[in-house]
Amino acid sequence: MKVIKNINNNTSICLDSNNQEVVAFGKGIGFIKPPYEIDISKVERTFYDVNPDFVQMINLIPDEVFDLSIQIVNYAQQNIEKLTNSNIIFTLADHINFAIKRCEENMVIDVPVYYDIQHLYPNEFEVGEYALKEIKKVIGIQLPKEEIIGIALHLINAKAIVNSYQKSEGNNDVIENITNIIERFFSITVERKSFNYSRFVSHIQYLLKRGSEGQYIMSDNQEMFKTLTDSFPKVYECAKQIDAYIFKQFNYTFNDEEILYLMLHINRLCAREDCYQ
């Protein structure tokens, strides 16, 4: 195996025997300046088809969190079909790392779709429960039960992307137009190569998949919906513009629950793009 770029002392981008690019992990494999050949016995694990944006965040995540993410995904693959997207390990590690930081700062985020996910996606929900137990065991931090949903959504999104791979190419222009609506509305420029944007795209792909199949989230969250629309009127107005665009393109519209879901992700994207300054 040939190392062509080092990420850190224990992670490198390599070319395998078929000249395919792979992210390789192994103790000390990144000490030598590339390019160079490395004994395959020194490689502990490999990941193919990893988004380059996700590779760069390896340095930002503790090894124990990354190892936990691999353990959780391996567990999930025993119960969830078509969960083959390597990127889920990286995005889940980022989510867990961020969730730990929120917990340490006593920040708890209400999740409006908690009972819907528990009812509609019992396997993914169970993996979320397993993840919280393992995080507690390994790191010693008890995350709030709301984080079960964040982990479940990562798994749902990853599976949805695999199941609708061919459709996703057709959604590229739609997602770009949605991003343009957000940029115009808030007078910002969204960094398309950022990890934050990649995560936003994953959530929008899942939102479009539900809409195209008529499988909308349904729950009693009117109070949460009213609270968010009152607190973030501009985000709500932007979400309604996106809803109008979707109706014009596909002749379906989102219900209040889906608008709420969309608002949460617009707000998260904008918060990191400094929309409100």
Secondary structure, DSSP 8 states (H G I E B T S, - for coil): -EEEEEEETTEEEEE-TTS-EEEEE-TTTTSS-SSEE--GGG--EEEES--HHHHGGGGGS-HHHHHHHHHHHHHHHTTSTT---THHHHHHHHHHHHHHHHHHTT-----TTHHHHHHH-HHHHHHHHHHHHHHHHHH-----TTHHHHHHHHHHHHHHHHHTHHHHHHHHHHHHHHHHHHHHHHT----TTSHHHHHHHHHHHHHHHHHHHT-----S-HHHHHHHHHH-HHHHHHHHHHHHHHHHHHS----HHHHHHHHHHHHHHHHHTTTT-
